Amino acid sequence: MPRKELDLPAAVARDFVRHMRAFFAERDTIKADAIAAQQLHALREHYNGKLRISDVREMFRQMRDDL
């Protein structure tokens, strides 16, 4: 099933990458989950589809491999 494309403003995308790096640098899993939850809320402002915190974690993992 094709997924809807996520079109983010540049500032939101930069913020997402900054938080992604903080997510992987964080040793405390509760704090890392808080970072992912914060980004989930930010993404929901720009995406009408269904997003879960596990989706944000997966985006972080996929993007880490590309950087």
NUDODO-813106 format. One record per residue (C-alpha): residue number from 1; residue in one letter; x negated, y negated, z negated. Coordinates in steps of 0.2 Angstrom, whole numbers, m for minus. Example, Ala and Ser with C-alpha at 12.3 -4.5 7.8 and 13.67 -1.06 7.14 Angstrom:
BEGIN
<nr = 1	rest = A	u = m62	v = 22	w = m39>
<nr = 2	rest = S	u = m68	v = 5	w = m36>
This chain:
BEGIN
<nr = 1	rest = M	u = 0	v = 0	w = 0>
<nr = 2	rest = P	u = m8	v = m17	w = 5>
<nr = 3	rest = R	u = m10	v = m29	w = m9>
<nr = 4	rest = K	u = m6	v = m47	w = m9>
<nr = 5	rest = E	u = m20	v = m59	w = m6>
<nr = 6	rest = L	u = m26	v = m70	w = m20>
<nr = 7	rest = D	u = m29	v = m88	w = m14>
<nr = 8	rest = L	u = m37	v = m97	w = m28>
<nr = 9	rest = P	u = m43	v = m116	w = m29>
<nr = 10	rest = A	u = m61	v = m117	w = m29>
<nr = 11	rest = A	u = m62	v = m123	w = m47>
<nr = 12	rest = V	u = m52	v = m108	w = m53>
<nr = 13	rest = A	u = m63	v = m96	w = m43>
<nr = 14	rest = R	u = m79	v = m103	w = m51>
<nr = 15	rest = D	u = m71	v = m103	w = m68>
<nr = 16	rest = F	u = m66	v = m84	w = m65>
<nr = 17	rest = V	u = m84	v = m80	w = m60>
<nr = 18	rest = R	u = m91	v = m89	w = m76>
<nr = 19	rest = H	u = m79	v = m79	w = m87>
<nr = 20	rest = M	u = m84	v = m63	w = m78>
<nr = 21	rest = R	u = m102	v = m66	w = m83>
<nr = 22	rest = A	u = m97	v = m69	w = m101>
<nr = 23	rest = F	u = m86	v = m54	w = m101>
<nr = 24	rest = F	u = m101	v = m43	w = m96>
<nr = 25	rest = A	u = m113	v = m52	w = m108>
<nr = 26	rest = E	u = m101	v = m50	w = m123>
<nr = 27	rest = R	u = m105	v = m35	w = m134>
<nr = 28	rest = D	u = m89	v = m36	w = m144>
<nr = 29	rest = T	u = m75	v = m27	w = m135>
<nr = 30	rest = I	u = m61	v = m37	w = m143>
<nr = 31	rest = K	u = m69	v = m53	w = m137>
<nr = 32	rest = A	u = m72	v = m46	w = m120>
<nr = 33	rest = D	u = m54	v = m42	w = m119>
<nr = 34	rest = A	u = m49	v = m59	w = m125>
<nr = 35	rest = I	u = m60	v = m66	w = m110>
<nr = 36	rest = A	u = m50	v = m55	w = m98>
<nr = 37	rest = A	u = m34	v = m60	w = m105>
<nr = 38	rest = Q	u = m38	v = m78	w = m103>
<nr = 39	rest = Q	u = m42	v = m75	w = m85>
<nr = 40	rest = L	u = m26	v = m65	w = m83>
<nr = 41	rest = H	u = m16	v = m80	w = m88>
<nr = 42	rest = A	u = m26	v = m91	w = m76>
<nr = 43	rest = L	u = m23	v = m80	w = m62>
<nr = 44	rest = R	u = m5	v = m78	w = m65>
<nr = 45	rest = E	u = m3	v = m97	w = m62>
<nr = 46	rest = H	u = m9	v = m94	w = m44>
<nr = 47	rest = Y	u = m2	v = m76	w = m40>
<nr = 48	rest = N	u = 16	v = m71	w = m39>
<nr = 49	rest = G	u = 13	v = m52	w = m39>
<nr = 50	rest = K	u = 11	v = m41	w = m54>
<nr = 51	rest = L	u = m6	v = m42	w = m63>
<nr = 52	rest = R	u = m11	v = m33	w = m79>
<nr = 53	rest = I	u = m27	v = m35	w = m89>
<nr = 54	rest = S	u = m33	v = m19	w = m82>
<nr = 55	rest = D	u = m32	v = m27	w = m65>
<nr = 56	rest = V	u = m43	v = m41	w = m71>
<nr = 57	rest = R	u = m56	v = m29	w = m78>
<nr = 58	rest = E	u = m56	v = m20	w = m62>
<nr = 59	rest = M	u = m59	v = m36	w = m52>
<nr = 60	rest = F	u = m73	v = m41	w = m64>
<nr = 61	rest = R	u = m81	v = m24	w = m61>
<nr = 62	rest = Q	u = m79	v = m25	w = m42>
<nr = 63	rest = M	u = m86	v = m42	w = m41>
<nr = 64	rest = R	u = m101	v = m38	w = m53>
<nr = 65	rest = D	u = m106	v = m25	w = m40>
<nr = 66	rest = D	u = m106	v = m38	w = m26>
<nr = 67	rest = L	u = m116	v = m52	w = m35>
